[in-house]
Every structure is written in structure tokens, then in C-alpha cells.
Amino acid sequence: GNWEVAGTPILPYKQGPWCSLCTAGLSGCFKSWDHSGGLCEVPRNPCRMSCRNSGRLDMSSCQCTCPPGYTGRYCQVRCSGQCLHGRFRKEECSCLCDAGYGGAECGTKIHFPFHTCDVRIDSDCFMVSPEADTYYGAKIKCQEKGAMLAQIRNQKVQDILAFYLSRLEMGNRVTDTDFETGNFWIGLTYKTSKASFRWDVGEPSSFTSFAFGQPDNQGFGNCVEMQASAAFNWNDQRCKTRNRYICQFGE
């Protein structure tokens, strides 16, 4: 790993578990906040990330352990303060509202009938949004209607929704043009603490319909969408992406 300049041996490296290939003096790299001394830059923080709001970074797994009241990859999301008509889900850091109530803290009374069905499958009603939002924005909007993001528990529901969405794409029924993809959020996220995908109610997903090669980005793409380019099979996506979404109402 050493070389010569004008016949003079250059020994830029020193031993260390994270010895960098660049040095401040020889290759134009500069020491930054996570490096310390010597010709060989040795990161103090090999994860190259930090946890906000007093979260604790586990160097071995590069995951944040968040203090009470915060969640997210970097502990950047503040939890709901209270659940007036529902139960607080610590893992989700949000409220799961009782039937007839919605809003971030389940404080909004929903007057029946409060929805129309785009697709009815057995005893469940599914409503497809014409507008787009982030995953957590979509989750709140479903709750405001007294619903939850769709939970696809079997192949029958997957096939019917995929068929409906494919027909919807042909008609281009979109009222909000500010969306990033032609995909749709469902209520499934990757829980790093459980190392598995789970529905918003906290249950693991025994049925999955991921597209070929998916999921492929569990560290960053923690939210699941039905992907138009894969016949509406599933893909893990960054939660801040703006998608349309599917709300589910139970009888």
C-alpha cells in the first residue's frame, strides 16, 4: 500500500482497523469531525452517522437506540404526546385509534358514514387515495378517516388490489400531481428492533408479495409500497417518498 515519489519511499499509512486510503496531505482529503490525527485518517465513528435528541449509537450495528418520546433511524421523529381514544404503540411511536376516532392523538370524532369503498374484499373496505403523501403522512390521513393503511394478509387480497390498481393506472385518476412515483403505500414497515417487517398494528407479516430482488434496502427503505413497475408487488422504499396510499376500513 506504500509508494514512491521522486525515488523517495512514502509511508502514508499506519495500522488500524479503519485505515483510510486517503490522507490529508497527499490526496486532497481533509480531516473532518469524525477523524483524528496522523497521515492515516482513522474514523472515531465508523458508522458516519449520529443520533439526534440524545439517542445512543451502537457502533457494532450502526443503529440508534432512541430515548422515550422519539423514533426513526436517527431518533428524529417525535412521538405523539397522548392517545385520547386509542392505545399508544411504543414501537410505532404513534397512536392506534379506536373505531370512530382519528387524528394523530385519536382526538377527532369521525361521523359515520365516513368513507366510500373503492374495493370491497370480504368484510374489509379499501379506499385508494387520489393524492400523495409520505408514509407517515399517509398513515395519519387514513387515521383521520377512521381507517389504517392497508394490511394485505393473503394472496387473494393482493391479487384483487393489484388488478384494481392496474386499471386505475390506465385511467390516471390522480388529483394531486405532486407525487414522486406511481406506487402506493401499505401499512408495512421494517422494524430494526425486531429485525422483521411488521404491520402497523405490530403483528409480523406471515404473507409477503415482494417483487423479485426485494426487499433490498432494509437499512434505509423501511416502508413498503406496492410498486407499479413490478405489477404492484411490494418494494421497500424510503418513508419520506411521496406516494399515493390505500386505506383499509374494517366492519
C-alpha positions as CSV (number, residue, x, y, z in Angstrom):
1,G,0.0,0.0,0.0
2,N,3.0,2.3,0.0
3,W,4.6,4.1,-3.0
4,E,7.5,6.3,-4.1
5,V,7.6,10.0,-5.1
6,A,10.7,11.1,-6.9
7,G,12.5,8.0,-5.7
8,T,11.7,8.6,-2.1
9,P,9.5,6.0,-0.3
10,I,6.2,7.4,1.0
11,L,4.8,5.6,4.0
12,P,1.4,7.3,4.4
13,Y,-0.4,4.5,6.3
14,K,-0.4,3.3,9.9
15,Q,-2.1,0.2,11.2
16,G,-5.6,0.5,12.4
17,P,-9.0,-1.2,11.8
18,W,-10.3,1.6,9.6
19,C,-7.2,2.9,7.9
20,S,-8.3,5.2,5.1
21,L,-6.9,5.2,1.5
22,C,-6.7,8.9,1.6
23,T,-4.6,11.3,3.6
24,A,-5.0,15.0,4.3
25,G,-1.6,16.0,2.8
26,L,-1.2,13.7,-0.2
27,S,-4.5,13.2,-1.9
28,G,-6.6,16.2,-1.1
29,C,-8.7,14.7,1.7
30,F,-9.4,16.9,4.7
31,K,-9.8,15.9,8.3
32,S,-13.5,16.1,9.3
33,W,-15.3,15.8,12.6
34,D,-15.1,12.0,12.7
35,H,-11.4,11.7,12.0
36,S,-8.3,12.1,14.2
37,G,-4.6,12.8,13.6
38,G,-1.8,11.1,11.7
39,L,-1.3,10.7,8.0
40,C,-3.7,7.9,8.0
41,E,-7.2,9.1,8.9
42,V,-8.8,6.8,11.5
43,P,-12.6,7.4,12.0
44,R,-13.8,7.7,15.5
45,N,-17.3,6.9,14.2
46,P,-17.1,4.2,11.5
47,C,-20.9,4.4,11.0
48,R,-20.5,8.0,9.8
49,M,-23.9,9.0,11.4
50,S,-25.1,10.4,14.6
51,C,-28.3,10.0,16.7
52,R,-30.4,13.1,17.4
53,N,-32.3,14.0,20.6
54,S,-29.8,12.3,22.9
55,G,-30.1,8.9,21.2
56,R,-27.3,6.4,21.7
57,L,-25.4,5.0,18.7
58,D,-24.5,1.3,18.7
59,M,-21.2,1.2,16.8
60,S,-21.4,-2.5,16.1
61,S,-24.8,-2.4,14.3
62,C,-24.9,1.3,13.3
63,Q,-28.3,1.7,14.8
64,C,-29.7,4.3,17.2
65,T,-31.4,3.5,20.5
66,C,-33.9,6.3,21.0
67,P,-34.9,7.9,24.3
68,P,-38.6,7.8,25.2
69,G,-40.7,10.0,23.0
70,Y,-38.6,9.7,19.9
71,T,-38.3,7.2,17.0
72,G,-36.8,7.0,13.5
73,R,-33.5,5.9,12.1
74,Y,-31.8,8.9,13.7
75,C,-34.3,9.4,16.6
76,Q,-35.5,12.4,14.6
77,V,-39.3,11.8,14.8
78,R,-41.1,13.0,17.9
79,C,-43.9,10.7,19.1
80,S,-47.5,11.6,19.7
81,G,-48.0,13.0,23.2
82,Q,-51.1,11.1,24.2
83,C,-53.8,8.8,22.8
84,L,-57.2,10.1,23.8
85,H,-59.3,7.4,22.2
86,G,-56.9,4.6,21.4
87,R,-53.7,2.9,22.5
88,F,-50.1,4.1,22.2
89,R,-47.8,1.8,20.3
90,K,-44.3,2.3,21.6
91,E,-42.7,0.5,18.7
92,E,-44.6,2.7,16.2
93,C,-44.3,5.8,18.4
94,S,-47.9,6.7,17.4
95,C,-51.5,6.0,18.3
96,L,-53.7,3.2,17.1
97,C,-57.2,4.8,17.2
98,D,-60.4,3.1,18.4
99,A,-63.1,2.7,15.8
100,G,-64.8,6.1,15.1
101,Y,-61.8,8.2,16.1
102,G,-58.9,9.6,14.1
103,G,-56.1,12.1,14.1
104,A,-52.5,11.9,15.4
105,E,-53.8,11.7,19.0
106,C,-57.1,9.9,18.2
107,G,-58.9,13.0,19.4
108,T,-61.1,13.6,16.3
109,K,-64.6,12.1,16.3
110,I,-65.4,10.5,12.9
111,H,-69.0,10.7,12.0
112,F,-70.4,7.7,10.2
113,P,-70.6,7.0,7.3
114,F,-67.1,8.4,7.0
115,H,-65.8,6.7,3.8
116,T,-66.6,5.2,0.5
117,C,-65.2,1.9,-0.8
118,D,-63.2,1.7,-3.9
119,V,-62.7,-2.1,-3.4
120,R,-64.6,-4.4,-1.0
121,I,-63.0,-7.7,-0.2
122,D,-64.9,-9.9,2.2
123,S,-65.7,-7.8,5.2
124,D,-63.0,-5.2,4.5
125,C,-63.3,-1.9,2.6
126,F,-60.3,-0.4,0.8
127,M,-60.1,3.2,-0.3
128,V,-57.4,4.4,-2.7
129,S,-56.2,7.9,-2.3
130,P,-56.1,10.3,-5.2
131,E,-53.4,12.4,-3.5
132,A,-49.9,11.6,-2.5
133,D,-48.0,11.9,0.9
134,T,-45.1,10.5,2.8
135,Y,-45.6,7.2,4.6
136,Y,-46.3,8.7,8.0
137,G,-48.4,11.5,6.4
138,A,-50.5,8.8,4.7
139,K,-50.9,6.9,7.9
140,I,-52.2,10.0,9.7
141,K,-54.7,10.7,6.8
142,C,-56.0,7.2,7.0
143,Q,-56.5,7.5,10.7
144,E,-58.3,10.8,10.3
145,K,-60.8,8.8,8.2
146,G,-61.1,6.2,10.9
147,A,-59.0,3.7,9.0
148,M,-55.5,2.3,8.8
149,L,-53.0,1.8,6.0
150,A,-53.9,-1.4,4.1
151,Q,-52.8,-4.7,5.6
152,I,-52.5,-7.4,2.9
153,R,-52.7,-10.7,4.6
154,N,-53.2,-13.2,1.8
155,Q,-52.8,-13.7,-2.0
156,K,-56.5,-13.1,-2.7
157,V,-56.3,-9.5,-1.3
158,Q,-53.0,-8.9,-3.1
159,D,-54.4,-10.1,-6.4
160,I,-57.6,-8.1,-6.2
161,L,-55.8,-4.9,-5.2
162,A,-53.1,-5.3,-7.8
163,F,-55.8,-5.8,-10.5
164,Y,-57.7,-2.7,-9.3
165,L,-54.6,-0.5,-9.2
166,S,-53.5,-1.6,-12.7
167,R,-56.9,-0.5,-14.0
168,L,-56.6,2.7,-12.0
169,E,-53.3,3.5,-13.7
170,M,-54.9,3.2,-17.1
171,G,-57.5,5.8,-16.1
172,N,-54.8,8.0,-14.5
173,R,-57.2,9.0,-11.6
174,V,-54.8,11.4,-9.8
175,T,-55.9,14.7,-8.4
176,D,-52.5,15.6,-6.9
177,T,-49.8,15.8,-9.5
178,D,-47.1,16.3,-6.8
179,F,-46.2,12.7,-6.4
180,E,-42.8,11.1,-7.0
181,T,-43.9,7.6,-8.1
182,G,-46.8,5.6,-9.4
183,N,-46.7,3.4,-6.3
184,F,-49.0,3.0,-3.3
185,W,-48.2,2.8,0.5
186,I,-49.5,-0.1,2.5
187,G,-49.2,-0.4,6.3
188,L,-46.0,-2.5,6.5
189,T,-42.6,-1.2,7.8
190,Y,-39.3,-2.8,8.7
191,K,-38.6,-2.7,12.5
192,T,-34.9,-2.7,13.2
193,S,-35.6,-3.6,16.8
194,K,-37.4,-6.8,15.7
195,A,-35.3,-7.3,12.5
196,S,-38.5,-8.0,10.6
197,F,-41.3,-6.4,8.6
198,R,-44.4,-5.8,10.7
199,W,-47.9,-4.4,10.1
200,D,-48.8,-1.1,11.8
201,V,-50.8,-3.0,14.4
202,G,-47.5,-4.6,15.5
203,E,-48.0,-8.1,14.1
204,P,-45.3,-9.8,11.9
205,S,-46.2,-10.4,8.3
206,S,-46.7,-14.1,7.6
207,F,-47.7,-13.3,4.0
208,T,-45.5,-11.2,1.7
209,S,-45.5,-10.4,-2.0
210,F,-42.2,-8.7,-2.6
211,A,-41.1,-8.2,-6.2
212,F,-38.1,-10.1,-7.4
213,G,-34.9,-9.0,-5.7
214,Q,-36.8,-7.2,-3.0
215,P,-36.5,-6.1,-0.2
216,D,-33.0,-4.8,-0.9
217,N,-32.6,-1.7,1.2
218,Q,-33.8,-2.5,4.7
219,G,-31.5,0.0,6.4
220,F,-32.9,3.0,4.6
221,G,-36.1,1.8,2.8
222,N,-38.1,0.9,5.9
223,C,-41.6,1.5,4.4
224,V,-43.3,-0.8,2.0
225,E,-45.1,0.2,-1.2
226,M,-47.0,-1.6,-4.0
227,Q,-44.8,-0.9,-7.0
228,A,-46.4,-0.1,-10.3
229,S,-43.4,-1.3,-12.4
230,A,-43.5,-4.7,-10.7
231,A,-47.2,-5.5,-11.3
232,F,-47.9,-3.9,-7.9
233,N,-45.8,-6.4,-6.0
234,W,-44.0,-4.9,-3.0
235,N,-40.9,-2.9,-2.7
236,D,-39.1,-1.3,0.4
237,Q,-38.9,2.4,0.0
238,R,-37.7,5.5,1.9
239,C,-40.6,6.6,4.1
240,K,-40.3,10.2,3.1
241,T,-41.1,9.4,-0.6
242,R,-44.4,10.8,-1.7
243,N,-46.8,8.0,-2.8
244,R,-50.5,7.6,-3.1
245,Y,-51.8,5.2,-0.5
246,I,-54.5,2.6,0.4
247,C,-56.7,3.0,3.5
248,Q,-58.5,0.0,5.0
249,F,-61.7,0.0,6.9
250,G,-62.9,-3.0,8.9
251,E,-66.6,-3.7,9.5
